[in-house]
Amino acid sequence: MNIHPIVAKWFDCWNSGNIDDLPITDDFSHTSPFGTISPKSKYMDIVNKNRKDFLGNTLTVTAHIQEGNQICVQFEQKNTNTGLEMTVCEWYQFEGDLIKTIRSFYNVGNAEIKG
């Protein structure tokens, strides 16, 4: 699957564990069901403090669409350290050759739908 080179680098960094090379701006912002983390320094502090949970991932892109300086990627995440498996959808916005923002969508738990 031919994906934008900046996003390909993002996935390569996570899959290899080489998170110090993540292609993100200094004012990077990551929004997920857990809230928003910004800037890059705070994001990296959280990632480094929780390395076991954040590393050990295999991220496999299953679909993507691109428009201008944005790309939406759907991928499967499997973590060998935690056993977590989930489908994630993320919107990436670029600034030059770096990722400025990510909005991440996924289920954060075993929610039960009651009818």
C-alpha positions in Angstrom: 0.0 0.0 0.0 1.5 3.3 -1.1 1.1 5.7 1.9 2.4 9.3 2.4 6.2 9.1 3.3 5.8 11.1 6.5 3.1 8.8 7.8 5.1 5.8 6.7 8.0 7.1 8.8 5.6 7.5 11.8 4.6 3.9 11.5 8.2 2.7 10.9 9.3 4.5 14.1 6.6 2.8 16.2 7.1 -0.6 14.7 10.8 -0.5 15.2 10.7 1.2 18.6 12.8 4.1 17.3 10.4 6.7 18.8 13.1 9.4 19.1 12.8 9.9 15.3 9.1 10.5 15.2 8.5 13.1 12.5 6.5 15.6 14.7 6.6 19.4 15.1 7.6 21.0 18.4 4.0 22.2 18.9 2.7 18.7 18.0 -0.8 17.8 19.4 -2.3 14.3 19.8 -6.0 14.0 20.6 -7.5 10.6 21.5 -10.3 9.3 23.6 -8.0 10.0 26.6 -7.7 13.7 25.8 -5.2 16.0 24.1 -1.5 15.9 24.7 0.6 18.9 23.5 3.3 19.9 22.8 5.9 17.4 21.6 7.9 17.5 24.8 4.9 16.5 26.9 3.9 13.8 24.4 7.4 12.3 24.4 7.6 12.5 28.3 4.3 10.4 28.5 5.5 7.9 25.8 8.9 7.5 27.6 7.3 7.0 31.0 5.0 4.3 29.6 7.4 2.7 27.1 6.2 -0.9 27.8 2.6 0.1 26.9 3.6 2.2 23.9 6.3 -0.1 22.4 6.0 -3.7 21.2 3.4 -2.7 18.6 2.8 -4.0 15.2 0.8 -1.4 13.3 -0.6 -2.6 10.0 -2.2 0.0 7.7 -5.5 -1.4 6.2 -6.8 1.8 4.4 -6.1 5.4 3.9 -7.4 8.5 2.1 -5.6 11.8 1.5 -6.7 15.3 0.8 -4.2 18.2 0.7 -2.0 18.3 3.8 -4.2 15.7 5.6 -4.4 12.0 5.5 -6.7 9.6 7.3 -5.3 6.1 8.1 -7.1 3.0 9.4 -4.8 0.4 10.9 -4.7 -2.7 13.1 -2.6 -2.5 16.3 -1.3 -5.5 18.1 0.9 -5.1 21.1 3.1 -8.0 22.2 3.9 -6.4 25.6 0.3 -5.8 26.7 -1.8 -8.2 24.4 -3.8 -5.2 23.3 -5.4 -5.6 19.8 -7.6 -2.9 18.3 -8.6 -1.1 15.1 -7.6 2.6 15.0 -8.5 5.4 12.7 -6.3 8.5 12.8 -6.3 11.9 11.0 -2.8 13.4 10.4 -2.3 17.0 9.5 1.2 18.1 8.2 3.3 21.1 8.5 6.1 20.9 6.0 7.8 17.5 6.4 6.4 16.9 9.9 3.2 15.8 11.5 1.5 18.8 13.4 -1.6 17.1 14.7 -3.1 13.6 15.1 -6.7 12.9 16.0 -7.1 9.3 17.0 -10.3 7.3 17.2 -10.6 3.9 18.9 -12.6 2.0 21.5 -10.9 2.4 24.9 -12.5 -0.5 26.7 -15.0 -3.3 26.9 -18.1 -1.1 26.7 -21.4 -3.0 26.7 -24.3 -1.8 24.7 -27.6 -2.2 26.6 -30.9 -2.0 24.8 
